[in-house]
Amino acid sequence: MAKKSTNRLMGNAVNAISGPSAAQERRWRAEEDIRTLTRAAEIKADSARLNAAKALATKQVNDLKKACK
């Protein structure tokens, strides 16, 4: 009987080492996506913040174009 208990514990340890299940990963990804969409809506609602982000994005694109010539 002790052998079964040890095997069960070992199995749990292996599962913990192998990482989260695919379902857990999907849930975490969905939660992160919700946070991302919420932040995007906040940025879009704040014109000064949106304009600053657009200006920086334009600068970064131009810098990359120069670097890739």
C-alpha positions as CSV (number, residue, x, y, z in Angstrom):
1,M,0.0,0.0,0.0
2,A,2.8,2.4,0.8
3,K,4.2,1.8,-2.7
4,K,0.9,3.2,-4.3
5,S,1.1,6.2,-2.1
6,T,4.7,6.9,-3.1
7,N,3.8,6.5,-6.8
8,R,0.9,8.9,-6.4
9,L,3.1,11.4,-4.8
10,M,5.8,11.0,-7.4
11,G,3.2,11.4,-10.1
12,N,2.1,14.7,-8.5
13,A,5.7,15.9,-8.4
14,V,6.2,15.0,-12.0
15,N,3.0,16.9,-13.0
16,A,4.1,19.9,-11.0
17,I,7.5,19.9,-12.8
18,S,6.0,19.4,-16.2
19,G,4.0,22.7,-15.9
20,P,0.5,23.8,-16.2
21,S,-2.1,22.0,-18.3
22,A,-3.2,23.3,-21.7
23,A,-6.5,24.4,-20.2
24,Q,-4.7,26.5,-17.5
25,E,-2.5,28.1,-20.2
26,R,-5.6,29.0,-22.3
27,R,-7.2,30.5,-19.2
28,W,-4.1,32.5,-18.3
29,R,-3.8,33.7,-21.9
30,A,-7.4,34.8,-21.9
31,E,-7.0,36.7,-18.6
32,E,-3.9,38.5,-20.0
33,D,-5.8,39.3,-23.2
34,I,-8.6,40.9,-21.1
35,R,-6.0,43.1,-19.3
36,T,-4.4,44.0,-22.7
37,L,-7.8,45.0,-24.2
38,T,-8.7,47.0,-21.1
39,R,-5.5,48.9,-21.3
40,A,-5.9,49.5,-25.1
41,A,-9.4,51.0,-24.4
42,E,-8.0,53.2,-21.7
43,I,-5.2,54.5,-24.1
44,K,-7.7,55.1,-26.9
45,A,-9.9,57.1,-24.6
46,D,-7.1,59.4,-23.5
47,S,-6.1,61.4,-26.6
48,A,-2.9,62.8,-25.2
49,R,-1.7,59.3,-24.3
50,L,-2.8,57.9,-27.7
51,N,-1.0,60.7,-29.5
52,A,2.2,60.2,-27.5
53,A,2.1,56.5,-28.2
54,K,1.6,57.2,-32.0
55,A,4.5,59.7,-32.0
56,L,6.8,57.2,-30.4
57,A,5.7,54.4,-32.7
58,T,6.4,56.6,-35.7
59,K,9.9,57.5,-34.4
60,Q,10.7,53.8,-33.7
61,V,9.6,52.8,-37.2
62,N,11.7,55.6,-38.7
63,D,14.7,54.5,-36.6
64,L,14.3,50.9,-37.8
65,K,14.0,52.0,-41.4
66,K,17.3,53.8,-41.0
67,A,19.0,50.9,-39.4
68,C,17.8,48.4,-42.1
69,K,19.1,50.5,-45.1
